[in-house]
């Protein structure tokens, strides 16, 4: 940054930072990051309205989210290379401009095919806005201010997917589903102004364009897109019983090791994997993976339960979900103070145990649960995930040398996204299998010779006396009651599974021995 000038009298002193310029540029990037992460979940509560609007089938509409996530996982690690090649500001401006254009195109789409196409491009170009903010936070800020920047990023990463269904549900009811995408335009223009005017954090290195690793890019794209597709769609297609899932699993299994070999052996790799030689980084990436599963898993289960079991509208789902966002927002500043004073391993343990406690409370869910019953669950999960997120960021990035940060930030964000996809795949499979299992158990438990059961069926038959076949209508109604109960029990199992995963992660953190960052380490250059 041109405003950063070292004092002449002390050549070894830290460069003087123009905080106004730094904070305005960083604020612009943070808003862009919020938009990119928000768009993953903003459609979650409004899929039925979008489905009706573009005439899509139930199978096709799920691609509105899948099409965004699959290309995004390629751009997230690639953005580190592009930032070193072109500079952070140029990459971010290109990414934001493309994201805005694609947002408008998605909102104007008149068919599901158009929507999926533009949604995929939106996810790809917007993916670069997520990890570049992490890199700036750990290179442009001096060490003593990085925790504050980390808290801000933690709020964005956790709040955006949590408030997404809330904002999306209300936007759909107030205006229309198209405004889920049009809403990006105004904040996007603010981002372009702030980043274009103030975000002069670094300069690119054009020499990196020589010997660009096209083979590495193709292997990485094939591996990550195949893996993401398998995780997103596997549960719906009965996993390896589907030929496409099986084929893409083989592609991922082959291209993954090939990509790692290429990255370690090529002189100018797309993604620098040497950061994995840092023990803190390995521990932090693993914890970030689990944070992603807890964050996206909880955000996935609750709206699905409220819509499937309680028949809540999009706005009602959004209102119920807001508690988790408020808990995260309130916990952010507290977590920032704690991470300065307490061992990050202890904070990760406490955070994961809080999330586990909240999720475990929900294992006793019934078909009558609503806002107040879920309020405590969400508050505990939200606060716990925020603490674990802030602590894991410090463990992951604190001891990396500055030249590794850009690539490492892409790998951290990738681990969170893949963790989220993995969590959703496991939970989806659990819901499908356990719903069928509980349905069999409930059906077998019904004794039609029992007086109470016979009385229920007789009462239902009398209630449907005006129908063509009262007996069949009564049995269908009883089946519906059983199906609802089986579904509710399956959701309880899924909440318990998520709780067990968080508890296991909590104890894994105690096995690590992350070293503290050296406070005397020189800050990264701020151009």
C-alpha positions in Angstrom: 0.0 0.0 0.0 1.5 3.3 -1.0 0.5 4.9 2.3 2.6 2.5 4.4 5.9 4.2 5.0 8.6 3.0 7.4 10.1 5.7 9.6 13.5 6.8 8.5 14.9 6.9 12.0 14.2 3.2 12.6 14.8 1.1 9.6 13.8 -2.2 11.4 10.5 -0.8 12.8 7.2 -2.1 11.4 5.9 -0.2 8.4 3.4 2.5 9.3 -0.2 1.4 8.3 -2.9 3.8 7.1 -5.7 2.2 9.0 -8.5 4.1 7.2 -7.4 2.8 3.8 -6.7 -0.8 5.1 -10.1 -1.1 6.9 -12.1 0.3 4.0 -10.5 -2.0 1.6 -10.9 -5.0 4.0 -14.5 -4.0 4.6 -15.3 -4.1 0.9 -13.8 -7.6 0.6 -15.7 -8.8 3.7 -19.0 -7.7 2.2 -18.1 -9.6 -1.0 -17.2 -12.7 1.0 -20.6 -12.4 2.8 -22.5 -12.3 -0.5 -20.6 -15.3 -1.9 -21.2 -17.5 1.2 -24.8 -16.3 1.7 -25.7 -17.4 -1.8 -25.1 -21.0 -0.9 -28.0 -21.1 1.5 -30.2 -18.2 0.6 -32.3 -20.4 -1.7 -32.7 -23.2 0.9 -36.1 -22.0 2.3 -37.5 -21.0 -1.1 -36.9 -24.0 -3.3 -40.6 -24.8 -3.7 -41.3 -21.2 -5.0 -38.4 -21.4 -7.4 -39.6 -24.8 -8.6 -43.0 -23.4 -9.4 -41.5 -20.3 -11.0 -39.4 -22.1 -13.5 -41.4 -25.3 -13.9 -38.8 -27.6 -12.5 -39.2 -31.1 -11.2 -38.4 -32.1 -7.6 -35.2 -33.7 -8.8 -34.1 -30.8 -10.9 -34.6 -28.1 -8.3 -32.0 -29.5 -6.0 -29.4 -28.6 -8.6 -30.0 -24.9 -7.8 -27.7 -25.5 -4.8 -25.5 -28.3 -6.3 -24.7 -26.3 -9.4 -23.4 -23.4 -7.3 -21.2 -25.6 -5.0 -19.5 -27.9 -7.5 -17.7 -25.3 -9.6 -17.0 -23.2 -6.5 -14.8 -25.9 -5.0 -12.4 -25.5 -8.0 -12.1 -21.8 -7.7 -11.5 -21.7 -4.0 -8.0 -23.3 -4.1 -7.2 -21.8 -7.5 -7.8 -18.3 -6.2 -4.5 -18.5 -4.2 -2.5 -19.0 -7.4 -4.5 -16.2 -9.2 -3.9 -13.8 -6.4 -0.1 -14.4 -6.6 -0.3 -14.0 -10.4 -2.5 -10.9 -10.7 -2.7 -9.5 -7.2 -5.5 -9.7 -4.7 -7.3 -6.6 -5.8 -7.6 -7.5 -9.5 -8.7 -11.1 -8.7 -11.4 -9.8 -6.3 -12.7 -7.2 -8.7 -13.0 -9.7 -11.5 -14.6 -12.2 -9.2 -17.2 -9.7 -7.9 -18.0 -8.3 -11.3 -18.7 -11.8 -12.7 -20.7 -12.7 -9.6 -23.0 -9.7 -10.0 -23.5 -10.4 -13.7 -24.4 -14.0 -13.1 -26.6 -13.1 -10.1 -28.8 -10.9 -12.5 -28.7 -13.7 -15.1 -29.9 -16.3 -12.6 -32.7 -14.0 -11.4 -33.9 -13.4 -15.0 -33.8 -17.1 -15.9 -37.0 -18.4 -17.4 -36.1 -22.2 -17.4 -34.4 -24.5 -15.0 -31.7 -25.2 -17.6 -30.8 -21.5 -17.9 -30.9 -21.2 -14.1 -28.5 -24.1 -13.5 -26.1 -22.9 -16.1 -25.8 -19.3 -14.8 -25.9 -20.6 -11.2 -22.8 -22.7 -11.9 -21.0 -19.7 -13.4 -22.0 -17.6 -10.4 -20.5 -20.2 -8.0 -17.3 -20.5 -10.0 -16.5 -16.8 -10.4 -17.7 -15.9 -6.9 -15.6 -18.6 -5.3 -12.5 -16.4 -5.4 -14.1 -13.8 -3.0 -14.1 -16.3 -0.1 -10.4 -17.3 0.5 -8.8 -14.0 -0.6 -10.3 -12.3 2.5 -8.6 -14.9 4.7 -5.2 -14.2 3.1 -5.5 -10.5 3.5 -6.5 -10.8 7.2 -3.3 -12.8 7.9 -0.9 -10.7 5.7 -2.1 -7.1 5.7 -2.8 -6.8 9.4 -0.1 -6.8 12.1 0.0 -9.9 14.4 -1.8 -8.2 17.3 -4.7 -7.2 15.1 -5.2 -10.5 13.3 -7.5 -12.0 16.0 -9.9 -9.1 15.4 -9.8 -9.7 11.7 -10.3 -13.4 12.3 -13.4 -12.7 14.5 -14.9 -10.6 11.6 -14.3 -13.5 9.2 -15.6 -16.0 11.6 -18.8 -14.0 11.9 -19.2 -13.9 8.1 -18.4 -17.5 7.6 -20.9 -18.7 10.2 -23.6 -16.1 10.0 -24.0 -16.0 6.2 -25.2 -19.7 5.8 -27.2 -19.4 8.9 -29.1 -16.2 8.0 -29.4 -17.3 4.4 -32.6 -19.2 4.8 -34.0 -16.5 7.0 -33.3 -13.7 4.5 -34.3 -15.8 1.6 -37.6 -16.9 3.1 -38.7 -13.3 3.9 -37.5 -11.9 0.5 -39.5 -14.6 -1.3 -42.7 -13.7 0.6 -42.2 -9.9 0.5 -41.1 -9.6 -3.2 -40.4 -12.8 -5.2 -37.8 -15.6 -5.5 -36.0 -13.6 -8.2 -34.9 -11.1 -5.6 -32.8 -13.8 -3.9 -30.4 -13.0 -6.7 -31.2 -9.3 -7.6 -30.4 -8.3 -4.0 -26.7 -8.8 -4.7 -26.5 -5.9 -7.0 -26.4 -2.9 -4.6 -24.0 -4.4 -2.1 -21.9 -5.6 -5.0 -21.5 -2.1 -6.3 -20.4 -1.0 -2.9 -17.8 -3.8 -2.9 -16.5 -2.8 -6.3 -16.1 0.8 -5.2 -14.3 0.0 -1.9 -12.0 -2.7 -3.3 -11.2 -0.7 -6.4 -10.4 2.4 -4.4 -8.7 1.1 -1.3 -7.7 -2.6 -1.5 -4.1 -2.1 -2.7 -2.7 -4.9 -0.6 -0.2 -6.4 -2.9 1.1 -6.7 -6.4 1.0 -9.7 -8.7 3.9 -11.6 -10.1 3.4 -12.0 -13.9 6.3 -14.5 -14.1 4.1 -17.1 -12.5 2.2 -17.3 -15.8 5.2 -19.0 -17.4 4.8 -22.8 -17.2 1.2 -22.7 -16.0 0.2 -26.2 -14.8 -2.7 -27.1 -17.1 -2.4 -30.7 -16.1 -2.6 -29.8 -12.5 -5.7 -27.7 -13.1 -7.4 -30.4 -15.0 -6.6 -33.1 -12.4 -7.7 -30.7 -9.6 -11.0 -29.8 -11.3 -11.8 -33.5 -12.1 -11.0 -34.6 -8.5 -12.9 -31.8 -6.7 -15.9 -31.6 -9.0 -16.3 -35.4 -8.9 -15.9 -35.5 -5.1 -18.4 -32.7 -4.6 -21.0 -34.3 -7.0 -20.7 -37.6 -5.2 -21.1 -36.0 -1.8 -24.1 -33.8 -2.9 -26.0 -36.4 -4.9 -24.9 -39.8 -3.5 -27.6 -40.0 -0.8 -30.4 -39.3 -3.4 -29.1 -41.9 -5.8 -28.5 -44.7 -3.3 -24.7 -44.2 -3.6 -22.8 -46.9 -5.6 -26.0 -48.5 -6.9 -26.1 -45.6 -9.3 -23.7 -45.9 -12.3 -22.9 -42.1 -12.4 -22.0 -42.0 -8.7 -19.8 -45.1 -9.1 -18.0 -43.7 -12.1 -17.3 -40.3 -10.5 -16.1 -42.0 -7.3 -13.5 -43.8 -9.4 -12.6 -40.5 -11.2 -12.1 -38.8 -7.8 -10.1 -41.8 -6.4 -7.8 -41.7 -9.5 -7.5 -37.9 -10.0 -7.0 -37.1 -6.3 -3.7 -38.9 -5.8 -2.6 -37.8 -9.3 -3.2 -34.2 -8.4 -1.3 -34.5 -5.2 1.7 -36.1 -7.0 1.6 -33.4 -9.7 1.4 -30.6 -7.1 4.4 -32.0 -5.2 6.5 -32.6 -8.3 5.8 -29.7 -10.6 8.0 -26.6 -10.3 5.0 -24.2 -10.5 2.0 -26.0 -9.0 -1.6 -24.6 -9.1 -1.9 -25.3 -5.3 1.1 -25.3 -3.0 0.8 -28.3 -0.6 3.9 -27.6 1.5 1.7 -25.9 4.1 0.7 -29.5 5.2 4.2 -29.8 6.6 3.1 -27.4 9.3 1.6 -29.3 12.2 -0.7 -26.4 13.3 -2.0 -26.2 9.7 -2.9 -29.9 9.6 -4.7 -29.8 12.9 -6.5 -26.6 11.9 -7.6 -27.9 8.6 -9.0 -31.1 10.2 -10.9 -29.0 12.8 -12.2 -26.6 10.0 -13.5 -29.7 8.1 -15.5 -30.7 11.2 -16.7 -27.1 11.8 -18.0 -27.2 8.2 -19.9 -30.4 8.9 -21.4 -28.9 12.1 -22.2 -25.6 10.6 -23.8 -26.7 7.3 -25.2 -29.9 8.9 -27.2 -27.9 11.5 -28.3 -25.4 8.9 -29.5 -28.2 6.7 -31.3 -30.3 9.3 -33.4 -27.7 11.0 -35.1 -26.0 7.9 -35.7 -29.5 6.5 -37.4 -30.7 9.7 -39.5 -27.5 9.9 -40.6 -27.8 6.3 -41.1 -31.6 6.1 -42.6 -32.3 9.6 -44.1 -28.9 10.7 -45.1 -27.7 7.2 -43.6 -24.2 8.0 -43.6 -21.5 5.3 -40.3 -20.1 4.1 -40.8 -17.0 6.4 -41.6 -19.2 9.4 -38.5 -21.3 8.8 -36.4 -18.1 8.5 -37.7 -16.7 11.7 -37.0 -19.9 13.6 -33.5 -20.1 12.2 -32.6 -16.5 13.3 -31.7 -17.6 16.9 -28.5 -19.4 15.7 -27.4 -16.3 13.9 -28.0 -14.1 16.9 -26.0 -16.5 19.1 -23.1 -16.4 16.7 -23.2 -12.7 16.4 -23.2 -12.3 20.2 -20.4 -14.8 20.7 -18.0 -13.4 18.1 -16.5 -10.6 20.2 -16.4 -12.8 23.3 -14.5 -15.5 21.3 -12.1 -12.9 20.1 -11.2 -11.9 23.6 -10.9 -15.5 24.8 -8.6 -16.5 22.0 -6.1 -13.9 23.1 -6.0 -15.3 26.7 -6.8 -19.0 26.5 -5.0 -21.9 24.7 -6.7 -22.4 21.4 -7.0 -26.2 22.0 -9.1 -25.5 25.1 -11.4 -23.1 23.2 -11.8 -25.7 20.3 -12.7 -28.3 22.9 -15.3 -26.0 24.6 -16.7 -24.9 21.3 -17.2 -28.4 19.9 -18.7 -29.6 23.2 -21.2 -26.7 23.3 -22.2 -27.6 19.7 -22.5 -31.3 20.7 -24.6 -30.4 23.7 -27.0 -28.3 21.6 -27.3 -31.0 19.0 -27.8 -33.8 21.5 -30.7 -31.9 23.1 -32.5 -32.1 19.7 -32.2 -35.9 19.6 -35.5 -36.0 21.6 -37.3 -33.9 19.0 -41.0 -34.5 18.6 -43.4 -33.5 15.8 -44.6 -30.6 18.0 -41.2 -28.9 18.3 -41.1 -25.3 17.0 -39.4 -22.0 17.6 -39.1 -22.1 21.4 -38.1 -25.8 21.6 -35.3 -25.2 19.1 -34.2 -21.9 20.6 -31.8 -23.4 23.2 -30.5 -26.0 20.6 -29.6 -23.3 18.2 -28.1 -20.9 20.8 -25.7 -23.6 22.0 -24.8 -24.8 18.5 -24.3 -21.3 17.2 -22.1 -20.1 20.1 -20.1 -23.4 20.1 -19.5 -23.3 16.3 -18.4 -19.7 16.6 -15.8 -20.4 19.3 -14.5 -23.5 17.5 -14.3 -21.5 14.2 -12.3 -18.6 15.7 -9.9 -20.9 17.6 -9.3 -23.2 14.6 -8.5 -20.2 12.4 -5.8 -19.1 14.9 -4.3 -22.6 15.1 -4.4 -23.0 11.3 -2.8 -19.8 10.1 -0.8 -18.4 13.1 2.5 -20.0 12.4 2.5 -20.2 8.6 5.2 -18.0 6.8 3.6 -15.1 4.8 4.5 -16.6 1.4 2.3 -19.6 2.1 -0.8 -17.8 3.4 -2.6 -17.2 0.1 -2.5 -20.8 -1.0 -3.2 -22.0 2.6 -6.3 -19.8 2.9 -7.7 -21.5 -0.2 -7.1 -25.0 1.3 -8.7 -23.9 4.6 -11.8 -22.7 2.9 -11.9 -25.8 0.7 -11.7 -28.0 3.8 -14.7 -26.2 5.3 -16.8 -26.6 2.1 -15.9 -30.3 1.6 -16.6 -30.9 5.3 -20.0 -29.3 4.9 -20.7 -31.5 1.8 -19.5 -34.6 3.7 -21.7 -33.8 6.7 -24.7 -33.3 4.5 -24.1 -36.6 2.6 -23.9 -38.5 5.9 -27.0 -36.8 7.3 -29.0 -37.3 4.1 -28.1 -41.0 4.1 -28.9 -41.3 7.8 -32.4 -39.6 7.3 -33.2 -41.9 4.4 -32.2 -45.1 6.0 -33.5 -44.4 9.5 -36.9 -43.2 8.3 -37.4 -46.5 6.5 -36.1 -48.4 9.6 -38.4 -46.6 12.0 -41.3 -47.0 9.6 -40.8 -50.8 9.7 -40.5 -50.8 13.5 -43.7 -48.7 13.9 -45.7 -50.8 11.5 -44.6 -54.0 13.1 -45.5 -52.6 16.5 -49.1 -52.0 15.6 -51.4 -54.8 16.7 -54.6 -54.4 14.7 -56.4 -56.7 17.2 -55.7 -54.1 19.9 -58.9 -52.3 21.0 -57.2 -48.9 20.9 -55.9 -49.4 17.4 -59.2 -50.7 16.1 -61.0 -47.7 17.7 -58.6 -45.3 16.0 -59.2 -46.9 12.6 -62.9 -46.9 13.2 -62.9 -43.3 14.1 -60.8 -42.4 11.1 -63.2 -44.4 8.8 -66.1 -42.5 10.2 -64.3 -39.3 9.6 -63.9 -40.1 5.9 -67.4 -41.5 5.5 -68.1 -39.0 2.7 -65.2 -40.3 0.6 -65.4 -43.0 -2.1 -63.6 -45.6 0.0 -63.7 -44.6 3.7 -61.7 -47.7 4.9 -58.8 -47.0 2.4 -58.8 -43.3 3.3 -58.6 -44.2 7.0 -55.7 -46.5 6.4 -53.9 -43.9 4.3 -54.3 -41.3 7.1 -52.9 -43.8 9.6 -50.0 -44.5 7.3 -49.4 -40.7 7.1 -49.3 -40.4 10.9 -46.8 -43.3 11.1 -44.7 -41.8 8.3 -44.6 -38.4 10.1 -43.5 -40.1 13.4 -40.9 -42.2 11.6 -39.5 -39.1 9.9 -39.4 -37.3 13.3 -37.5 -40.2 14.9 -35.0 -40.2 12.0 -34.4 -36.4 12.5 -33.7 -37.2 16.2 -31.1 -39.8 15.1 -29.5 -37.3 12.7 -29.2 -34.6 15.4 -27.6 -37.2 17.7 -25.2 -38.2 14.9 -24.1 -34.6 14.5 -23.7 -34.3 18.3 -21.5 -37.4 18.5 -19.3 -36.1 15.6 -18.8 -32.7 17.4 -18.0 -34.5 20.7 -15.4 -36.7 19.0 -13.9 -33.6 17.4 -13.7 -32.0 20.8 -11.6 -34.8 22.2 -9.4 -34.9 19.1 -8.3 -31.3 19.7 -6.8 -32.4 23.1 -4.5 -34.8 21.2 -2.9 -31.9 19.3 0.0 -29.8 20.6 -0.2 -26.6 18.5 2.6 -24.2 19.0 1.7 -20.6 19.7 2.5 -18.0 17.1 5.7 -16.0 17.7 4.5 -12.5 18.6 7.9 -11.2 17.6 7.5 -12.5 14.0 7.7 -9.7 11.5 4.4 -8.8 9.9 3.9 -9.5 6.2 4.6 -6.7 3.8 1.8 -4.3 3.1 2.4 -2.6 -0.2 
